């Protein structure tokens, strides 16, 4: 069976809630599997772009009041907002690729700092942090460091390099323990666009969430979730998105009932019961933020990115803000320091689409209400640099 680029674009439009917006942040997250959340502002803007009635308060409700969504450190050592019910599986699926390497990295820092028996010392610090979580409830890394003398110990970061510095063990330990599923990111300390946040133990923040499930079963669940939203796709697309090894990716896909389909540029996989063609959703446009899950969802992007990659991606492979028309990227946009939104089209989209894109930019500018979102966890793209002057 063949699935050409037109079908893939229709699927993207409908399944990712771009041509057909949805009612809640929970619906948005289900539509894209997981929301890229290293930059909290981009996460919020990804949700707003897909809601029938865009509301920042609704995003905060889902994350911090109902807690139906939670931010976890998972795929590719990246923070994602995922459905709370699935969060143990996302964390368990990356124990080998994220938690393990993070533990070994921290152990090396402890050894480089001249601490004897680093494994035993780290185990003691780990236990001290677990005990402090219950006393502190919701806390900053500085408050965790102050909770126990062991946790205030300063260790060498980047030993032997010109970037060498010192930090408390608490700061680095939180990264490891979040990858292990012991602790989660709570509400930001500032506005919705703030990158500063507080922490809470998983057990206190989400008391109904149980222990981590089996890693192989978890990878199977994550693979199914992803393929149902991003298929047809190649196995290497899933491997890139998750950061798993090739062996883990192959094994996860082998647990699913899949079908091969012919793409314009090779062979892809879909779930076996997901072969029906997608009805044409009609014309649509969207302004998606940097690191949006749709833009970043595949390793092979030519069918929606075309030749625009060098203009709308930064030099380290991170997507900047993009303009979409009918399932393809046609430009980029930027938020200037005065809070205005500027657009740069890189393709001829026609008069009607150009007007619709202009209206989307005006609506986004109103929603931002002069909030300026900077490049976080990435670099400015060429288009952003041009538009920002």
BALO-19430 format. One record per residue: x, y, z of N, C-alpha, C in turn. Coordinates in steps of 0.1 Angstrom, whole numbers, plus 5000, padded with zeros to 4 digits. Example, Ala and Ser with C-alpha at 12.3 -4.5 7.8 and 13.67 -1.06 7.14 Angstrom:
513249435078512349555078513249675078512849785071513749895071512950005079
***
This chain:
500849885000500050005000500950125000500450234993501250354992500550465001501350545008500950665015501850775010501350865001502150974996502251095005503051195001503151305010501851385013500951385003499651445005498951375017498951245017498251175028498951205042500251205042501051225054500651365059500551465050500251605054498851615060497851535054496551535059496451475073497251365075497251295088497851395098498951455095499551555104498551665108497851715098496851825100495751785110495251665108494051615116494551565130495551475130495951405142496651495152497351605147498051695156497251815159495951805157495051915161495352055155495852055143496252175136495052225127494552135119493452175110492152165118492052095129490852075137491252095152491252215157491652235171490752165181491252145193490652065203490252145215489652085225489052165236489952185248490952095250491752105263493152075261494052115270495452085270495651925270494851855277494951715277494651655263493751715256493451665242494651705233495251815235496451855227497551755229497851725242498951635245498651495239497451445240497151315233497351325218497051445212497251455198498651445193499551495201500951495197501851395206501251315214501851215222502551275235503451375233504151445243504451585239504451685248504751815245506251855249507051895240508351935243508352045253509052025264508852115276510152165282511252145276512452205281512352355283511652415272511352555273509852565277509452605289508052605293507252695284507752805279507052895271506652835257507552755251507252685239506152585241506252515253505152415256503852485256503752595263502452665264501952715250502852765242502452815229502052695220502652585221502252465214500852425217500452435230499052405233498152515228498452635229497552745225497352735210498252695202498152685188497152585184496752495193495852385190494552385197494252485205493052495213491952575205490752535206489652615200489552745207489752745220489652875228491052875236492052935230493352945236493353005250493952945260493852995273495052945281495953035285497053005293496652945307495552995312495052945325494652805324494152755312493852615310495052525311496152575305497352505306497852485320497852595327498252585342497352505350496052505347495052415353495452265352495752225339496052085336497352045343498352135343499752105349499852115364499152215370499452245384498252235393497052235388495852215396495352075395494752035384494351905382495451805381496651845376497851765375497551645366496751665356496451555346497551545336498451645335499651645328500851675337501951615334503151635343504451645334505351725338506651745331507651645336508151565327509151455331510351465322511551425328512751415320512751275314512751275301512551145294513351135281512651125270513251105257514351205254515451155249516651235245517051325256516951285269517251375280516651515279515351505275514651635273513351625282512951745286511751755295510551755285509551665288508351655281507151665291506051725287504851715294504051605288503651515296502951385292501651365300500751285295499651255304500051185317499551225328500051175341499851025342498850965336498650825337499750745330500350805319501350745312502750775316502850875326504250925330505150815335504650715343505650605347506250535335505450505325505950435313506950525305506750655304507750735297509050735305508950745318510150745326510850615325510150505327510650365326511350335313510750395302511250355289512550415286513050515294514250585292515250565303515050465312515950435323517350405317517450325307518650285301519350395294518550485287519150595278519350725285518650745297518750875303519150855318518450785326518750775340520150715343520450605336521650545337522850635334522850695322523950785319524050905328522950955333522951065342523551035355523250905360523950865372525450845371525850785359527250775357528050905356527350995350527951135348528151195362527151185370527251245383528251175392528351045391529350965398530751015394530951045381532251085377532551225382531551315383531851445389532251435404531551345411531851325425533351275426533651175418535051125418536051235415535751315405536651425401536851525412535851535421535851635432536651585444537251465442538151405453537451335464536151305462535351235472535651085471536051025482536350875482535050795481535150675476534050585475532850655469532850705457531850785451530450715450530450585448529150515447528450515461529250485472528650485485528250625489529050725486528750865489527450905482527350875469526150905461524950835466525050715470523850645476523450715489524350765497523950835509523250965506523851035496523151165492521751135486521651035479520350995473519350975484519750895494518850865506518550995513519551085515519251205522518251295514518351295501517351375493515951315494515851185494514551125495513851155509514651155519514151195532513751345533514551425526514251575526512951605518512751525507511551555499510251555508510151465517508951455525508851575535509951625539509951735548509651865541510151885529510052005522508752025514508151915509506951925501507251985487507252115486507552175473508752265476509852265467511052325471511952365459512852445461513852485451515152395454516052395444517252325446518052375457518052515459518752575471518152525484516852515485516252465497516552325500516652245489517052105491518552095496519352185491520752185495520952215510520052305514520052345528519452245538518752145532518052055541518951945548520151935543521051825548522451865545523351865554524751895551525351825540524951695538525451615527525051675514523851725513523351785500523851915497524451985506525152115504526552105499527051975499528451955494528652005480529652075478529952135464530852035456530452015444531251925435531751995423532751945417533452005405532651965393532252065385531552045372532552085361532751995352533652025341535152035345535451945354536851945359537851935348538952015348539952005338539752085326538552155325538252235313538252385318538152475308538152615311536752655316535752565315534452595320534152535334535252485340535052425353534452525363533552465371532852545381532452445393531852505403531352425414529852445416529152335419527752345423527452255435526352275442525952185452525552055446525751945453525351815448523851815446523051895454521651885453521151925439521752025432521352065419521451955409522651885409522851775399522051655403521851625416521151515420519651515416519151635416517751655411517551605397518551625388518451585374518351435374519251365382519351225382517951165387517551225398516351175405515051205397515051305389513951325380513851225369515051185364515151085354514750945359514950925372514550805379513150795383512450915382511050915386510750945401511750995408511551025422510951165424511251255415510951395417510451455404509551555404509051615392509051775394509051835382508951985382507552035386507552125395506252175399506052315393505252405399504852525393506052625391506152695380507252795379507252895390508352965393508453065403508053195397507953215384507553345378506353325370506353385358505153375349505153245341504153225333504153105325505353085316506053195313507253185304508553165312508453155325509653145333510353015332511653015332512352885332512752845346512452925356512752885370511452815376511652705383510552635388510952565401509952515408510252445420510052295418510352215427510352065426509352005437508951885434508151815444508451665442508351585453508451445451507351385443507551295434506551225426505451175435505851115446504851055455503851155461504351275464503551385470502751455459503351485447502751555437501651475430501951345428501051255421500851125429500151135440500051025449499450895443498650915432498050795426498850725416500050785413500950725403501750615410501850495405502550385412504050385408504650265410506050245407506250235392507450245388507750235374507450095369506850085357506549945352507849895345507649775339508749705332509149795320510449805318511049895308510649845294510649725291510349675278508849695275507949675285506549705283506349845281507049935288506950075287507350125273508450065268508850105254507750065244507149955246506049915237504950015237504550055249503450155251503750285244505050335247505450465241505450455226505950345221506050325206504650325200503750265206502350265201501750405201501950475212501450605213501950695202503250685200503950765190503550735176503550605173503150555159501750595155500850595165499450625162499250775159500250855163500151005160501051045149502250975147503251015138503450915126502750805126502850715115502050765102502550735090503650645088505050705091505950625095507250675099508250555098509450585098510550485097510950455111511450335113512050295127513050395132513850455123514850545128514250685132513050715127512350825133511950805147511450685151511150655164512350655173513450595168514750585175515250725178515150815169515650955171514751025181513451005180512551075189512651035203512850905205512950855219514350855225515350855216516750835221517150695225516250595222516550455225517750405216518250295220519150225211518350165199519050125189518450055178517749925182518449855191517949725196516649745203516549845212515349875220514249915211514549995200513550045191512949925183513849845178513349725170512549635179512949615191512149525200510849585203510749715206509449775209508549765197508949795185508149785173507649645170508549545174508149405172506949365180506749435191505549395200504249445194504349535184503149595178502749525165501449525162500949475150501049595140502049595131502249705122502149655107502149745098502049725084503049815077503749765067504649845059503849915048504250045046503650125035504750185027504450205014505350275005505250425006506350495010506350635010507050694998506950824996507550884984509050864984509650844996511150844997511550715005510850605005511250485011510050405017510250335028509250255034509050295048507750295052507450335065506550235072506250255085505450175093504150245098503050175098501850225105501350115113500450145123499750035130498849965120498749835121498049755111496649795109495949845120494549885118494450035115495450095110495450235107495850265093495150205084495450215069494450305062493350345068492350415061492850555057492450605045492950735040492250845049492950955050492451075058491651165049490451205053489651295045490351435045490251505034490851635033490251735043491051785052490551875062490252025057490652045045490552185040491752265043491852395038492952475040493152515054494352525059494652575072496052625073496252715083497652765086497852765101499052775105499352775119500752835121500952895133502252945137502652865149503552775147504052685158505352735164505452725177506652775184507852695182508952745187510252665187510052535194510752425189510752295195509352235195508452275187507052215187507152065184506251985190506351845188506051805173505351875166505151845152506351865144506951985145508152015138509351925141509351875154510451795159510151645159509051605153508551475155509151365147509851395137510551295128511951325126512751225123514151255119514251295104513351225096513351255082512151345080512551475076511551585075511351645062511951595051511851655038510451675033509551585037508151585032507351705037507751765049507051885053507952005055509251985055510252085057510852145044510952055034511452105021512952145023513252265017514552315017514752425028513852435037513852545046514552525059515152405061515752365073516852465078517752505069518852595073518352735078517052775074516552905078515752895091515152785093514152775105514652685116515852615114516452535125517752605129518152585141519352645146520552555142521752595145522952515141523152385148522352365159522452245166521252145164520452185154519352095150518052115157517852225164516652255171515752345162514452315162513552395154513252525161513252635153512752765157511252775154510652895156509252915153509052895138507952825134507652795120506252835116506152875104504852895098504452775089503152735091502752615084501552645075501452575064500252585055500052445050498852395053498352265047499452155048500052145060500952035063502352045058502752165055504252195052504652325058505952335061506552455066506752555055506252675056506452775045507052905050507552905062508253025067508553015082509053125088509353135102508853265108508853275121508353395127509253415140509053535146509853575157509053665166509353665179508853765188509953875191509653995187510654095189510654145204511654225207511754265221510654365226509954415216508754505220507454425221507554285219506354205221505654185208506054245197505354225184505754095178504954035170505253915162505453945148506553905142506953925128507053795121506653795108506653675100507453685088508153585084508953585072508553455064507853475052507453365044508553325035508753195033509853145025509353075012507953085010507353014999506153104995505753084982504453154978503253074983502453134991501353064997500053104992499953204984498753254978498153364987497253444981496753564988495953525001495053424999494153385010494953335022495953245019496753195030497653305037498153395029498953505034498153585044496853615040496053685049495753605062495453475061495253395072496453395082497653385076498853385084498953515091498653625085498753755091497753765103496553705101495653705112496053625124496753505121497253425131498353495139499153575132500253645139499653755148498653825143497953925151497353865164496653745162496053685173497053635184498153585179499253545188499853665196499953775189500553895195499553935207498253925204497353965215497453875226497553745224497653645235498853665243499953695236501253715243501153835253500353935249500154055258501554115262502454135252503754195254504754105261504353975264505353885269506353845258507653865261508753835252509353705255509353615246509853475247511253475241512253445248513553435243513853285239515053265232515453135228515953065240515352955244515752875256516152735252517252685256517652555253517952535238518252645231518552645217519152775213519452795200519952925195518952985186519153115184518253185174518453125160517353115153517453065139517853185130518253165118518553275108517353365106516153305105514953385103514653475115514853415127514553495139515553615140516853585136517853685137517453805127517053765115516653865106515453955111514453885116513253955120513454035133514353985141514554065154515554175152516254175140517154285138518454265145
***
